[in-house]
Amino acid sequence: MNDPWPEELRVSDKGRVLHVTFDSGESHALEAEYLRVESPSAEVKGHGPGQEQLVWGKRDVIIAKLEPVGSYAVKITFSDGHNTGLFTWPYLLKLGREREAIWAAYVEKLQAAGLRR
């Protein structure tokens, strides 16, 4: 069976939310802040395990632009200028399906580091 494929990407709430609807019927609303701090870019994820960078202070970031990348991903430009992460369809699906756990882990890391959103 093939992975779900996005049928629609729509930005709403003045750039604060990306709605992704998949051909499986699944739909996820992903906040700009969440997408920014979980960007798949090397700047955020590093070049290997243990190199991840904790991104903070992005509560007010918005999605400024979406650009398709081939037929496999979307490049998101955020209002803070960050635009180097390519959000593949499987990664967007993972961010939607695992949002609660991923966000909870992020908030826990922020608190442990004494940082704020």
Backbone hydrogen bonds, N-H to C=O, Kabsch-Sander energy under -0.5 kcal/mol:
donor,donor_aa,acceptor,acceptor_aa,energy
7,E,21,T,-3.7
8,E,21,T,-1.7
10,R,19,H,-2.4
12,S,17,V,-2.6
15,G,12,S,-0.6
16,R,12,S,-0.8
16,R,13,D,-1.1
17,V,12,S,-1.8
18,L,30,L,-2.9
19,H,10,R,-3.5
19,H,17,V,-0.5
20,V,18,L,-0.5
20,V,28,H,-2.8
21,T,8,E,-2.5
21,T,19,H,-0.5
22,F,20,V,-0.5
22,F,26,E,-3.2
23,D,5,W,-2.9
25,G,22,F,-2.1
28,H,20,V,-2.5
30,L,18,L,-3.2
30,L,28,H,-0.6
31,E,29,A,-0.6
32,A,16,R,-3.0
35,L,31,E,-2.4
36,R,32,A,-2.7
37,V,33,E,-2.5
38,E,34,Y,-1.4
39,S,36,R,-1.2
44,V,41,S,-0.6
45,K,41,S,-3.3
46,G,42,A,-1.7
51,Q,48,G,-1.8
53,Q,44,V,-3.3
55,V,53,Q,-0.7
57,G,116,R,-1.1
59,R,117,R,-2.0
61,V,58,K,-1.6
63,I,15,G,-3.3
64,A,62,I,-0.6
64,A,77,T,-2.8
65,K,77,T,-1.7
67,E,75,K,-2.2
69,V,73,A,-2.6
70,G,68,P,-0.5
72,Y,69,V,-1.6
73,A,69,V,-1.4
74,V,87,F,-1.7
75,K,67,E,-3.3
76,I,74,V,-0.6
76,I,85,G,-0.8
77,T,65,K,-2.8
77,T,75,K,-0.5
78,F,76,I,-0.6
78,F,82,H,-2.7
79,S,62,I,-2.5
81,G,78,F,-2.3
87,F,74,V,-2.6
87,F,85,G,-0.7
88,T,86,L,-1.1
89,W,72,Y,-1.7
92,L,88,T,-2.5
93,L,89,W,-2.3
94,K,90,P,-2.3
95,L,91,Y,-2.7
96,G,92,L,-1.9
97,R,93,L,-3.0
98,E,94,K,-2.8
99,R,96,G,-0.9
102,I,98,E,-2.7
103,W,99,R,-3.0
104,A,100,E,-2.3
105,A,101,A,-2.1
106,Y,102,I,-2.0
107,V,103,W,-2.7
108,E,104,A,-2.1
109,K,105,A,-2.1
110,L,106,Y,-2.4
111,Q,107,V,-2.5
112,A,108,E,-2.3
113,A,109,K,-1.7
114,G,110,L,-0.6
114,G,111,Q,-1.0
115,L,110,L,-2.8
